[in-house]
């Protein structure tokens, strides 16, 4: 769980798993990931990449020019997540793992990454703009989906029901679009 609903604890077994570990693999570096959400220089303007959903974004935020400007600088997948209603959350497992890795007495586990941010974003960028346009439109139509997915995934995760977490991800996130799910789940897992 990258994040948990605000005020909710991590699953009890996470602390044991991290304390026993000598090596912890995380997906990729979060700071690098946050920077990678922005479109690379020279990219086609987002308004051209998302011809159906971009006018809807401009109508949704007619007086929030700062937000529209921010969205215009993102990659399509970042736009799809950023138009969802925010939900208050606390950091998830990665923060605890990284903090533990910095401990010296006893020595904490070593952190390694499963992928680079460039590898992850290359897969997401490989999804067609038409699919991302549809995903952004879906997000605009379902603004509470992040809150729903976070809350229901958290309950399933704490209970150890990982099949339910996968089902929720497919129903309440952009993963409901097969090319997106293939890029962000299947292809990344294969990588």
N, C-alpha and C positions, 0 to 999 in steps of 0.2 A: 504494500500500500504506500504509494508516494505521498499521500496525505490522508488524514482522518478527519471526520467532522470535529469542529472545534469543541474542545473540552472532553473528547473521548480518548480513552487510553489505547495504547497499542495492545495487541493480543498478548496475553501473558507468556506464551511460548516464544515470542520474539526475543525477549530478554535472555532466556536460556540459550537460544540458538546463537545469539551474538556473543554471549560470554564464553561459549564453548568453541567458537570458531577461531581458526588460525588465519584463514583467508576468506574474505567476503567479496563476492562479485556483485557489482552494481551495474545497471544498464550502461550509463555513460555519465560524464561529468555534468552536474546540474548548471553550473555557471556558464560553461561552454554551450550547453543546451539552450539556456535563456537567450544568449546572444544569437544563436543560430535560428531563432524564430523569425528574424528579420530577413527579408529577401536580399539576395546578393546584389551588389552593384551591377547595373546594366540589365536587371530583370525587366520583363515586360510589366507595365503598370497593372496593379491588381484590378483596377476597374475594367481593363480589357480581358483579364484572365477569368474574372467572375462577372460576366455580363448580365446575368439574371439576378444574382443576389446583391451585387454592389449597389444598385439603385435603392434596394430595400434597406440596406445599411444606412445610406444617406438620408432616407426618409425616417428611419428609426432614431437617428441622432441629429436632427436638423439644427440644433443649437450647440452641439458639442463638437466644435471643430477640432479641438485637441484630440478627442477620441477618434474621429474619422481620419485625421492625419496619421495618428499612430497605427490604426488598422491598415492604412494605405501602404505602410512600409513593411508589412508582414508577409510571410509566405502564406499560401492559401490554407494550409492545415492550421496555422496559428490563428487566422481569422475565424475559422470554424469554431475553435474553442473560445476565442475571446468575445464572441457575440452572445455567448450563453450568460445567463444570470449568474453572478458570483454567489458562491456559498462560503460561509466562514469555515476555515479549516486550519488544522495544525499540521506541522510537518510529520511525515510518516517515518518509515523504517530507516531510510537512508541517513537522516540526520543522526539518529542514535548509533548507527553502524560507524559513521565517520567519526563521531565523538569518541566512541570506544576505541577506534583505531589509533587515535591520538594519545591514548593513555600509555604511560610508561611503566607503571607498577600495578599489576603485572603487565607485560607488554600486550598491547592491543593487537587485534588481527590486522593483517595487511589488506588493503583495498585494491582491487583490480577491476577493470571495466570490461564488459562483454563486447562492447562496440564503441566506435568513435561516433561523435555527433554527426560527422560528415556521412558516415555509413547509414545512420538512421535517417537523416534528412534526404539522402539520395533516394532511398526507397519511397519516402513520402512524396518527394518531388516527382517520382515516376508515375504517380497516380495522375490521370488526365485532369485538366482544368475543368472539364465538363462534370466529372464526378465530384470534385471539390466544390464546384458551383452548387450542385445539388445538395451536398453536405452542409454548406453554409446556409442555404435556404431552409433545410431541415432544422438546423440549429436556431434560426430565426423563428421558425414555427414552434419550436419546442425549447424555449429558453430555460425552463426549469429542469431540463434533463440532467444537467451536471449535478444539481442538488439531489435528484432522485437516485442517480447512479452512485454518487458518493455515499449516501445514507444506506441504501440497500446493499451495496458492495461491502461496506464496512461490516454490517451485521453478518453477512455470509462469510466474510474473511475471518472475523473473530471466532465464528463457529467452526472454521476449518473446512467450509463447503466451497471448494475452489471451482467445482463445476458450475455452481450457482453464480460465482463471480464472473465466469466466462459468459454465462447466459445473460446476465445483467449488462455486461459490456456490449454484447451484440444487440440488445434491445434498446438501450438508453444512451448510446454514444454514436459517434460517426462510424464506428465499427459495423453498424447495420448495413453499410455499403460494402459489398463484397470486395471491390478492389482496394478499399481503404483497409479493411480487416486483413486482407492478404499482405499488404505492405507493412502495416504496423504490428501485426501479430505473427502471421505465418512466415513471411520472408525474413523478418528480424530474428525469429526463433531459429530458423534454418541457418542464418548467418552466424 
